[in-house]
Amino acid sequence: MRRIASFAVLALIASAPALAGGRALDGAPVGINNAQSWCISPKEPLPNWDGPAHPDCKMVWRVLGERGDRVLYSARYAWPSARQTKDMPRVLTEVLFEGIKGSRVVSRLYAVQDDESHVKLDALKLLKIGDRSIIVSRVCLPGTAECGRELATWTEGKVEPMKDHTVPEIRALLPKGYDLNVTPEIDLGSLTGSGKAWAKNDADCCPSATIKFTLRLDDGELHVRDLKFSRGTDPSRQPVPLL
């Protein structure tokens, strides 16, 4: 069991192929009718209308957010995975387009794609923190509580990856002998987070410590501001000072 949990951390926190890595697109113009109405081809590049779409492809179009006179649109496409199981997994693709209010042309900016037989890909979210517009992409390993995230910032005409230092900085702050087996949960709106920490001999079911932390945005990068570590899972226990 420890091997599975460790794999989840590596796959979702680091850079293993299970992570639905976001990719910045070239900003090329696309007619909004195409973007709103036509399913994309399964072939690269994203988004691609030069080949036929999967016959069972479905899409959902929505407004993700606004920034001045700019609108960020989301097109979420889904078709059955080639690796069918009783859960009927899909290939999920989400493409972000930017347009000026009233325009019939949009620009393709960003995309995520993965197969539900590997990971579950949540719909992209857009959060405003101060003057920043942050895109959150969250994936989870099927049948587990292990989830990972990617962050990106949206500014006029582009989406750029955002460096998230949360996990390595938490690991550096944990007392010797403790580690993370599951990605901590964060609330970007309040810049806070919480999670659990495992001692070397802890079973995967039973971490022996909890953590709470606050975050800060520094030059567009996410860092841990401070961390409270408590041995035992009882939230009434007093934090143990980090030496």
C-alpha angles and dihedrals in degrees: 000000000000089000091055093049091047090051090053092054092048094044097047104029100037125034110285117143094257089077113095093229115207117231129203112231129216098258093240115165120257129186108251091226090060093046094047099042115026128073115228127243117259088233124095141288107063120262100021126171095167093094133044119282121237107276091236096045117136129185140196123204122201143158108251098186149310135247114187107307091342124100124200112212128192126210112190115193127189135182132164117284118242086231100069122189133162088280090061096224121207137207104245123200127177122189125189120213128186124212140170113246110271095013122127092209126074133185123232109234114160143006142187126191137175143148118253089221084071105030140350110247115207121212111270117261131205118213128185115217111176106311093337127100109208125193115210122202114187128187131180133195109247115259094010140085092236112118136166135192143206124206131205135172125232118212129160108309099352149061118212130189114255121218113238111197094174100110100044091044093050090049090052090052097048118102115260112282096029127104143166119260095171128038110257117243117247133195106208092187092064096024092234136119146178140195147138135279128210127216116219095265099037117123114240090247095053120047112187099215143042130211135203123186145170126226138213135200112227118180090335095309125114117234137171112254098189140339135212117205123197125185111224125027094260105113090208091068115107119251116259112232113246111235 
